[in-house]
Amino acid sequence: MIKGVNHRVIEVMDSGCEYFERVIFFVKPEYSALSEGTLRDRARAVAGNTSAPPPSKISQARLMTAGALLAAAGLGAAIAFTLQFFLK
């Protein structure tokens, strides 16, 4: 939800990135007096610098969780084997 109604918005339809269809920029109030051409040129330049999104932190967290679970399972198996060996 956007609060307020006094925002200038610049929409770039061709982002130059295969992942994004369009980019919407909200102009800071202190720069709203600049000409529309200047704002559009700057918005296109910023949108043109987009590339592939960074790797998801969620997938990295899942890998860490899976590694911790595997380590815990291995440790549990080692403890069970050791106990079984000594209790016979």
C-alpha positions in Angstrom: 0.0 0.0 0.0 1.3 3.5 -0.9 0.6 6.2 1.6 0.1 9.7 0.4 -0.7 11.0 -3.0 2.1 13.4 -3.7 4.6 11.0 -5.3 6.0 11.2 -8.8 6.4 7.8 -10.4 8.6 6.8 -13.3 7.8 3.5 -14.9 10.4 1.8 -17.2 8.6 -0.7 -19.5 11.8 -2.3 -20.9 14.0 -3.1 -17.9 16.7 -4.7 -20.0 16.6 -7.8 -17.8 15.0 -11.0 -18.7 13.6 -11.5 -15.2 11.6 -8.3 -15.0 8.9 -6.9 -17.3 8.9 -3.4 -15.9 10.4 -1.3 -13.1 8.6 1.3 -11.1 10.5 4.1 -9.4 9.2 6.5 -6.8 10.9 9.8 -7.0 12.1 11.4 -3.8 10.3 14.6 -3.0 13.6 16.7 -3.1 14.1 15.5 -6.8 10.6 15.9 -8.0 11.4 19.3 -9.5 13.8 17.8 -12.0 12.6 17.5 -15.6 10.8 14.4 -16.7 13.5 13.6 -19.3 16.3 13.7 -16.7 14.3 11.5 -14.3 13.5 9.0 -17.1 17.1 8.9 -18.3 18.3 8.2 -14.8 15.6 5.5 -14.3 16.6 3.8 -17.5 20.2 3.8 -16.5 19.4 2.3 -13.1 17.0 -0.3 -14.7 19.7 -1.1 -17.3 22.1 -2.1 -14.6 19.9 -4.9 -13.4 21.1 -8.4 -13.7 20.2 -11.8 -12.4 18.9 -11.7 -8.9 21.3 -12.8 -6.2 21.0 -16.3 -4.9 18.2 -16.8 -2.5 19.1 -16.7 1.2 16.3 -19.2 1.8 18.0 -21.9 -0.3 21.3 -21.3 1.6 19.5 -21.6 4.9 17.9 -24.8 3.7 21.3 -26.2 2.8 22.6 -25.3 6.2 19.6 -27.0 7.9 20.0 -30.1 5.8 23.7 -30.3 6.6 23.0 -29.9 10.4 20.3 -32.6 10.2 22.7 -35.0 8.4 25.4 -34.4 10.9 23.1 -35.0 13.8 21.8 -38.2 12.2 25.4 -39.4 11.7 26.3 -38.6 15.2 23.3 -40.4 16.5 24.1 -43.5 14.4 27.7 -43.4 15.7 26.5 -43.2 19.3 24.0 -46.0 18.8 26.6 -48.3 17.2 29.1 -47.6 20.1 26.5 -48.3 22.7 25.4 -51.5 21.0 29.0 -52.7 20.7 29.8 -52.1 24.4 26.4 -53.4 25.8 26.8 -56.9 24.1 
